[in-house]
C-alpha cells in the first residue's frame, strides 16, 4: 500500500547563511537524536527491501557530466548501503524521475530536494548551475571545474537518495567535528571543506539503513554508529564423561537490537570457550565458526568444570559483548554399559 507522500529539501549555506540560521540550528539540536546516533528516519517507513528503484531523466538541462554524476551517486548508494535497502538504476519509461533544471520544488536555499511515496516511487530535483541565491551563485564542480567554493553533484545526489531510502538529516555536534559520520546532512559542504566529495554512505547513514532494512546476511558488519546487543547460548555434546573424554561445545550468537536487527544470526566473528577456575573465567579455546551463527570447539575433559562462551566487543563494528549461561560438565568413574551418552547432553 502506498503511504503518505514525504517531502524533504536540502538547504545549503555559506558562512553568512550559517549565522542567519542560528535559530534553526537550535531547533535541530533539540531533536531526539544526538550526535553520533544513527540518522533520524522519516515516519513514512522504508521503501521495498531488496528491490531496484528505477528512474528516468526529466528536464531539458541535463548534460553528459550531470548524468554521469547522478549515475555515480546511484552506484555509490548501491555499493555502500550495507543493508537490504533497495538499489537504484536508470530505466527509460520508469515512474520515478530525476530532474535537473530551473523548475524545482525545493526551498529558497535548496540545491536539491526529493519527494518519496512508499513503497517504490520517488522524485529528485537538482537546481541548475549558475542559480543565484542571496548568498551567491550555485556552482556544480562537475560543470565548472572550480578550485573551491563548488558543490559536487555526485555527493548532493547521494544525499537525496539517502532521503529517498528514508533517512532524515543527521544531527551533528555544534562544531561539526563529526560531519563525516553522515552524508545525509541539513547543510552540505563546498570544495575543499571536509566531506564535500564523499562518495559513500557514512557510518551513521548505514546504521539507520540497517535498522530500517536489516543486514544482508549473517556475515555483514554492523555499523560502528550502532551499539547492538548480542546474545549467546551454549550447549555441550555430553555433560557427564569419564576423564579424558572429548566434549564438543556449540555456541550460537545472535543480535538483539532494535528495528530489523533483532534475533539475527551472527557469524564470522570471534567467540571463545571459557572455563571457570578458582581465579575466575579463563579462555580455553577459540571456537570455530560452523553454520550461520554457530561456533564449535572440542576439548578433552579432565575434571568437573563450568564452561561458557564469550563474545567480546569487536573494534570494527557496532556489536556489544555477551556471554552465555554456564554449562557444567562432570567427570565420573565410569559410564556403564551404555556409555556416557546415557547420562545425557545439555540442551
PLY file of the C-alpha trace (Angstrom):
ply
format ascii 1.0
element vertex 347
property float x
property float y
property float z
element edge 346
property int vertex1
property int vertex2
end_header
0.00 0.00 0.00
1.26 3.47 -0.85
1.74 5.63 2.22
1.56 9.39 2.68
3.93 11.30 0.48
7.04 12.66 2.27
8.91 15.72 1.06
12.35 16.86 2.17
14.51 19.63 0.71
18.24 20.01 1.38
19.14 23.58 2.37
22.73 24.62 1.69
24.65 27.56 3.08
27.67 29.77 3.11
29.08 31.24 6.30
26.64 34.15 6.11
23.67 31.81 5.93
25.02 29.82 8.89
24.94 32.96 11.04
21.44 33.86 9.92
20.09 30.38 10.68
21.31 30.05 14.28
17.73 29.68 15.49
17.13 26.80 13.08
20.25 25.03 14.31
18.98 25.33 17.88
15.79 23.54 16.84
17.74 20.77 15.11
19.93 20.32 18.18
16.79 19.80 20.25
15.74 16.78 18.16
15.59 13.38 19.91
18.66 12.09 18.06
22.07 13.17 19.33
25.45 13.45 17.66
26.92 10.09 16.66
23.47 8.48 16.81
22.14 6.85 13.63
20.39 9.27 11.28
16.77 10.06 12.16
14.27 8.45 9.81
11.00 9.54 8.20
7.65 8.44 9.59
6.56 7.19 6.16
8.56 4.00 6.59
11.05 2.26 4.30
10.86 1.57 0.59
10.58 -2.03 -0.60
13.53 -4.11 0.60
15.93 -5.84 -1.79
14.33 -4.37 -4.90
15.55 -1.95 -7.58
14.14 1.57 -7.75
14.26 2.70 -11.38
14.24 6.32 -12.52
14.13 8.22 -15.81
15.60 11.62 -16.68
13.38 14.69 -16.77
14.26 18.30 -17.51
15.94 19.66 -20.60
19.14 20.89 -18.99
20.88 17.59 -18.27
24.40 17.42 -19.65
26.57 14.34 -20.00
28.56 15.45 -16.94
25.46 15.81 -14.76
24.06 12.47 -15.91
27.38 10.86 -15.11
27.34 12.42 -11.62
23.83 11.14 -10.91
24.65 7.64 -12.11
27.80 7.67 -9.99
25.71 8.65 -6.95
23.32 5.75 -7.62
26.30 3.41 -7.79
27.64 4.87 -4.54
24.32 4.19 -2.82
24.17 0.65 -4.17
27.66 -0.34 -3.06
27.71 1.36 0.35
24.21 0.71 1.72
25.38 -2.42 3.69
21.75 -3.41 4.16
18.71 -4.79 2.37
17.78 -1.30 1.22
16.76 -1.13 -2.45
19.25 -0.26 -5.17
18.90 2.43 -7.84
19.09 2.08 -11.64
18.22 4.21 -14.66
15.49 2.87 -16.97
13.63 4.73 -19.68
9.90 4.68 -19.02
10.33 4.39 -15.23
7.75 6.10 -13.00
10.31 7.72 -10.71
12.21 10.71 -12.03
15.40 12.72 -11.56
15.25 16.31 -12.82
17.89 18.97 -13.48
16.87 22.50 -14.35
15.14 25.68 -13.22
11.69 24.38 -12.24
12.35 22.71 -8.89
10.04 22.43 -5.85
12.93 22.97 -3.41
13.08 25.60 -0.70
14.57 29.01 -1.35
18.08 27.87 -0.40
17.79 24.33 -1.70
20.41 22.94 -4.05
18.38 19.76 -4.42
15.31 18.12 -2.94
13.25 14.98 -3.18
9.78 13.53 -2.74
9.04 9.90 -1.93
5.99 7.68 -1.73
6.50 4.22 -0.31
6.95 1.55 -1.35
8.58 2.42 -4.70
8.14 5.97 -6.08
10.47 8.95 -5.78
11.47 12.17 -7.46
14.77 14.06 -7.14
15.30 17.63 -8.34
18.71 19.30 -8.86
18.89 23.08 -9.24
20.56 24.45 -12.38
24.21 25.50 -12.41
24.51 29.28 -12.07
21.35 29.70 -9.97
21.52 32.94 -7.96
20.86 32.83 -4.22
21.03 35.70 -1.75
24.37 34.28 -0.62
25.89 33.82 -4.07
25.85 31.66 -7.18
25.46 27.88 -7.30
28.39 26.15 -8.98
28.46 22.41 -9.61
32.04 21.12 -9.52
31.41 18.71 -12.40
30.36 21.59 -14.66
32.72 24.38 -13.62
35.96 22.73 -12.50
36.15 25.35 -9.76
39.16 25.02 -7.45
36.97 25.83 -4.43
33.50 27.01 -3.47
31.64 24.47 -5.63
29.28 21.65 -4.68
29.81 18.16 -6.05
26.63 16.96 -7.77
27.51 13.32 -7.06
27.65 13.95 -3.30
24.48 16.06 -3.26
22.59 13.44 -5.28
23.75 10.70 -2.90
22.38 12.81 -0.04
18.99 12.96 -1.78
18.99 9.22 -2.50
19.57 8.68 1.23
16.39 10.69 1.82
14.58 8.51 -0.73
15.54 5.44 1.30
14.03 7.03 4.41
16.90 8.91 6.06
16.34 12.34 7.59
19.13 14.84 8.28
21.87 13.72 10.66
22.35 15.59 13.94
25.91 16.87 14.43
27.89 18.41 17.24
27.74 22.20 17.21
31.22 22.48 15.72
30.53 19.85 13.00
33.57 17.80 14.04
31.52 14.66 13.38
30.30 15.86 9.96
31.92 12.92 8.17
29.72 10.48 10.12
26.90 11.05 7.63
26.23 12.01 4.02
22.61 12.95 4.72
23.12 16.41 6.21
20.99 19.53 6.55
23.84 21.61 5.12
26.35 20.48 2.53
29.99 21.50 2.34
31.68 23.07 -0.65
35.07 22.19 -2.07
37.57 21.89 -0.44
35.94 21.61 3.03
35.81 18.13 4.59
33.03 15.97 3.18
32.41 18.00 0.03
33.06 14.99 -2.25
32.11 11.99 -0.10
31.11 9.11 -2.37
29.63 6.55 0.05
27.04 6.42 2.80
28.85 7.10 6.07
28.60 5.04 9.22
25.57 6.79 10.75
23.69 6.66 7.42
24.43 2.93 7.22
23.34 2.44 10.82
19.83 3.70 10.06
19.63 1.78 6.80
20.48 -1.40 8.68
17.83 -0.68 11.30
15.24 0.08 8.60
16.03 -2.73 6.17
18.17 -5.31 8.06
21.66 -6.53 7.20
22.03 -8.60 4.01
23.41 -11.72 5.70
24.92 -13.06 8.90
28.48 -12.04 7.97
27.69 -8.35 7.30
29.42 -5.97 9.69
27.17 -3.78 11.82
27.83 -0.05 11.56
30.09 1.40 14.23
27.42 4.09 14.74
25.34 1.34 16.40
25.66 -0.47 19.74
23.64 -3.61 19.05
23.27 -6.02 21.99
24.02 -9.67 21.34
23.01 -12.96 22.96
24.97 -16.20 23.24
23.76 -19.69 24.02
25.94 -22.71 24.68
25.38 -26.47 24.65
27.66 -29.47 25.17
27.54 -32.83 23.44
27.93 -34.53 26.84
27.62 -33.30 30.41
28.84 -36.49 32.17
32.09 -38.05 30.95
34.98 -40.20 32.04
38.31 -38.37 32.48
39.95 -37.60 29.12
36.75 -37.81 27.12
36.31 -35.20 24.36
33.26 -32.95 24.53
32.11 -30.70 21.70
30.65 -27.34 22.69
28.37 -25.41 20.33
27.62 -21.70 20.78
25.06 -19.64 18.87
25.48 -15.87 18.52
22.50 -13.61 17.71
21.83 -9.89 17.52
19.36 -8.38 19.96
18.94 -4.87 18.57
16.04 -2.66 17.53
14.19 -2.44 14.24
15.22 -5.19 11.87
18.33 -6.00 13.92
16.63 -8.38 16.34
17.36 -12.11 16.54
19.72 -12.18 13.55
22.27 -14.97 13.42
25.78 -13.51 13.54
28.66 -15.49 12.06
32.28 -14.94 11.07
33.18 -13.33 14.41
35.46 -14.42 17.25
33.82 -16.43 20.03
35.89 -18.09 22.74
35.13 -21.00 25.06
35.95 -20.30 28.69
36.21 -22.47 31.81
35.71 -21.34 35.38
38.68 -21.78 37.69
39.32 -20.51 41.20
40.52 -17.18 39.82
37.52 -16.66 37.54
36.81 -17.29 33.86
39.72 -18.19 31.59
39.86 -18.73 27.81
40.23 -22.37 26.78
39.80 -22.27 23.00
38.77 -20.03 20.14
35.62 -21.57 18.73
35.47 -22.35 15.01
32.60 -20.77 13.01
30.29 -23.51 11.72
26.89 -22.93 10.10
25.38 -19.45 10.31
25.61 -18.14 13.83
27.17 -21.33 15.24
30.65 -21.79 16.71
32.22 -25.05 17.89
35.14 -26.22 19.99
36.08 -29.71 21.16
38.22 -30.24 24.25
39.30 -33.09 26.48
37.70 -33.02 29.94
39.85 -33.95 32.96
37.87 -32.54 35.88
34.49 -31.10 36.80
34.20 -27.66 35.25
31.75 -24.92 34.33
32.05 -23.64 30.76
30.65 -20.64 28.93
31.01 -18.94 25.55
32.22 -15.34 25.39
31.88 -12.78 22.59
33.95 -9.66 23.08
33.03 -6.32 21.56
34.78 -6.00 18.16
36.74 -2.84 17.41
35.48 -2.69 13.81
31.70 -2.89 14.21
28.79 -1.90 16.41
28.09 -5.13 18.29
28.17 -5.35 22.07
29.83 -8.10 24.10
27.89 -11.01 25.59
28.38 -14.26 27.48
26.34 -17.43 27.51
25.00 -19.12 30.58
27.25 -21.71 32.20
27.23 -25.39 31.24
28.58 -27.86 33.80
30.49 -30.93 32.63
31.13 -33.54 35.34
33.68 -36.37 35.39
32.53 -39.81 36.61
34.44 -43.01 37.34
32.76 -44.99 34.58
29.92 -44.64 32.18
28.36 -48.05 32.49
27.49 -50.47 29.75
25.63 -47.86 27.67
28.44 -45.31 27.70
28.50 -41.71 28.84
25.85 -40.74 26.36
23.37 -42.39 28.73
23.93 -39.51 31.14
22.64 -37.06 28.59
23.84 -33.98 26.75
22.98 -30.45 27.78
20.32 -28.61 25.88
0 1
1 2
2 3
3 4
4 5
5 6
6 7
7 8
8 9
9 10
10 11
11 12
12 13
13 14
14 15
15 16
16 17
17 18
18 19
19 20
20 21
21 22
22 23
23 24
24 25
25 26
26 27
27 28
28 29
29 30
30 31
31 32
32 33
33 34
34 35
35 36
36 37
37 38
38 39
39 40
40 41
41 42
42 43
43 44
44 45
45 46
46 47
47 48
48 49
49 50
50 51
51 52
52 53
53 54
54 55
55 56
56 57
57 58
58 59
59 60
60 61
61 62
62 63
63 64
64 65
65 66
66 67
67 68
68 69
69 70
70 71
71 72
72 73
73 74
74 75
75 76
76 77
77 78
78 79
79 80
80 81
81 82
82 83
83 84
84 85
85 86
86 87
87 88
88 89
89 90
90 91
91 92
92 93
93 94
94 95
95 96
96 97
97 98
98 99
99 100
100 101
101 102
102 103
103 104
104 105
105 106
106 107
107 108
108 109
109 110
110 111
111 112
112 113
113 114
114 115
115 116
116 117
117 118
118 119
119 120
120 121
121 122
122 123
123 124
124 125
125 126
126 127
127 128
128 129
129 130
130 131
131 132
132 133
133 134
134 135
135 136
136 137
137 138
138 139
139 140
140 141
141 142
142 143
143 144
144 145
145 146
146 147
147 148
148 149
149 150
150 151
151 152
152 153
153 154
154 155
155 156
156 157
157 158
158 159
159 160
160 161
161 162
162 163
163 164
164 165
165 166
166 167
167 168
168 169
169 170
170 171
171 172
172 173
173 174
174 175
175 176
176 177
177 178
178 179
179 180
180 181
181 182
182 183
183 184
184 185
185 186
186 187
187 188
188 189
189 190
190 191
191 192
192 193
193 194
194 195
195 196
196 197
197 198
198 199
199 200
200 201
201 202
202 203
203 204
204 205
205 206
206 207
207 208
208 209
209 210
210 211
211 212
212 213
213 214
214 215
215 216
216 217
217 218
218 219
219 220
220 221
221 222
222 223
223 224
224 225
225 226
226 227
227 228
228 229
229 230
230 231
231 232
232 233
233 234
234 235
235 236
236 237
237 238
238 239
239 240
240 241
241 242
242 243
243 244
244 245
245 246
246 247
247 248
248 249
249 250
250 251
251 252
252 253
253 254
254 255
255 256
256 257
257 258
258 259
259 260
260 261
261 262
262 263
263 264
264 265
265 266
266 267
267 268
268 269
269 270
270 271
271 272
272 273
273 274
274 275
275 276
276 277
277 278
278 279
279 280
280 281
281 282
282 283
283 284
284 285
285 286
286 287
287 288
288 289
289 290
290 291
291 292
292 293
293 294
294 295
295 296
296 297
297 298
298 299
299 300
300 301
301 302
302 303
303 304
304 305
305 306
306 307
307 308
308 309
309 310
310 311
311 312
312 313
313 314
314 315
315 316
316 317
317 318
318 319
319 320
320 321
321 322
322 323
323 324
324 325
325 326
326 327
327 328
328 329
329 330
330 331
331 332
332 333
333 334
334 335
335 336
336 337
337 338
338 339
339 340
340 341
341 342
342 343
343 344
344 345
345 346
